[in-house]
């Protein structure tokens, strides 16, 4: 299990994302998350350090881990797609 993340379904995350980003398109963010999750399941790793990717962050930033995207070591109060947490 990925430590520190709060598991969330794609559908629930999309709702949160759309509330915070009213100009975003549901279909586009859903597709990006599904593609990023598929990459994770296929073993794609962070292009910078080789660690497992952060599905949610990678959907927007490309295949990278939480630390390389945010500069933070531990994801406190951050979401990750539930299928990538276990």
C-alpha beads as a LAMMPS data file, in Angstrom:
LAMMPS data file: protein, C-alpha beads

86 atoms
85 bonds

1 atom types
1 bond types

-500.0 500.0 xlo xhi
-500.0 500.0 ylo yhi
-500.0 500.0 zlo zhi

Masses

1 110.0

Atoms # bond

1 1 1 0.000 0.000 0.000
2 1 1 1.165 3.519 -0.746
3 1 1 1.756 5.216 2.600
4 1 1 0.206 8.588 3.399
5 1 1 -2.369 8.785 0.619
6 1 1 -6.126 8.880 1.051
7 1 1 -7.642 6.342 -1.379
8 1 1 -10.371 7.681 -3.681
9 1 1 -12.229 6.341 -6.708
10 1 1 -11.718 7.942 -10.099
11 1 1 -15.338 9.086 -10.120
12 1 1 -15.128 10.791 -6.714
13 1 1 -11.797 12.414 -7.550
14 1 1 -13.181 13.774 -10.825
15 1 1 -16.028 15.436 -8.897
16 1 1 -13.544 17.119 -6.530
17 1 1 -11.325 18.150 -9.437
18 1 1 -14.237 19.676 -11.347
19 1 1 -15.364 21.706 -8.321
20 1 1 -11.835 23.103 -7.926
21 1 1 -11.305 23.552 -11.682
22 1 1 -14.638 24.610 -13.213
23 1 1 -13.152 24.944 -16.694
24 1 1 -11.940 21.335 -16.771
25 1 1 -13.778 18.820 -18.897
26 1 1 -15.057 15.667 -17.173
27 1 1 -14.272 13.359 -20.092
28 1 1 -10.715 14.653 -20.453
29 1 1 -9.766 14.333 -16.786
30 1 1 -11.434 10.924 -16.527
31 1 1 -9.541 9.669 -19.573
32 1 1 -6.234 11.091 -18.274
33 1 1 -6.731 9.374 -14.906
34 1 1 -7.623 6.041 -16.541
35 1 1 -4.559 6.247 -18.788
36 1 1 -2.332 7.100 -15.824
37 1 1 -3.810 4.216 -13.802
38 1 1 -3.154 1.846 -16.719
39 1 1 0.456 3.075 -16.826
40 1 1 0.774 2.411 -13.087
41 1 1 -0.641 -1.091 -13.459
42 1 1 1.753 -1.741 -16.349
43 1 1 4.752 -0.841 -14.208
44 1 1 5.537 2.610 -15.583
45 1 1 7.821 4.384 -13.121
46 1 1 8.766 7.998 -12.460
47 1 1 10.727 9.415 -15.362
48 1 1 12.946 11.303 -12.900
49 1 1 13.760 8.823 -10.130
50 1 1 12.287 5.418 -11.011
51 1 1 9.792 5.178 -8.125
52 1 1 6.157 4.190 -8.716
53 1 1 4.121 6.966 -10.278
54 1 1 1.465 9.005 -8.480
55 1 1 -1.569 8.283 -10.651
56 1 1 -3.411 11.530 -9.936
57 1 1 -0.376 13.759 -10.389
58 1 1 0.817 11.842 -13.425
59 1 1 -2.515 12.356 -15.158
60 1 1 -1.588 16.035 -15.463
61 1 1 2.208 16.178 -15.158
62 1 1 3.325 13.022 -16.953
63 1 1 4.751 9.847 -15.419
64 1 1 6.233 11.006 -12.141
65 1 1 6.071 10.133 -8.452
66 1 1 4.563 12.310 -5.731
67 1 1 7.939 13.597 -4.531
68 1 1 9.184 14.570 -7.983
69 1 1 5.909 16.371 -8.782
70 1 1 5.454 18.202 -5.483
71 1 1 8.906 18.290 -3.912
72 1 1 7.398 16.858 -0.712
73 1 1 8.556 13.552 0.754
74 1 1 5.303 12.419 2.379
75 1 1 1.809 12.873 0.931
76 1 1 -0.212 14.222 3.843
77 1 1 -3.899 14.724 3.042
78 1 1 -3.332 13.923 -0.637
79 1 1 -5.508 11.630 -2.722
80 1 1 -4.447 8.641 -4.787
81 1 1 -6.702 6.480 -6.933
82 1 1 -7.809 3.576 -4.764
83 1 1 -6.744 0.910 -7.259
84 1 1 -3.162 2.189 -6.996
85 1 1 -3.103 2.218 -3.188
86 1 1 -3.261 -1.521 -2.533

Bonds

1 1 1 2
2 1 2 3
3 1 3 4
4 1 4 5
5 1 5 6
6 1 6 7
7 1 7 8
8 1 8 9
9 1 9 10
10 1 10 11
11 1 11 12
12 1 12 13
13 1 13 14
14 1 14 15
15 1 15 16
16 1 16 17
17 1 17 18
18 1 18 19
19 1 19 20
20 1 20 21
21 1 21 22
22 1 22 23
23 1 23 24
24 1 24 25
25 1 25 26
26 1 26 27
27 1 27 28
28 1 28 29
29 1 29 30
30 1 30 31
31 1 31 32
32 1 32 33
33 1 33 34
34 1 34 35
35 1 35 36
36 1 36 37
37 1 37 38
38 1 38 39
39 1 39 40
40 1 40 41
41 1 41 42
42 1 42 43
43 1 43 44
44 1 44 45
45 1 45 46
46 1 46 47
47 1 47 48
48 1 48 49
49 1 49 50
50 1 50 51
51 1 51 52
52 1 52 53
53 1 53 54
54 1 54 55
55 1 55 56
56 1 56 57
57 1 57 58
58 1 58 59
59 1 59 60
60 1 60 61
61 1 61 62
62 1 62 63
63 1 63 64
64 1 64 65
65 1 65 66
66 1 66 67
67 1 67 68
68 1 68 69
69 1 69 70
70 1 70 71
71 1 71 72
72 1 72 73
73 1 73 74
74 1 74 75
75 1 75 76
76 1 76 77
77 1 77 78
78 1 78 79
79 1 79 80
80 1 80 81
81 1 81 82
82 1 82 83
83 1 83 84
84 1 84 85
85 1 85 86
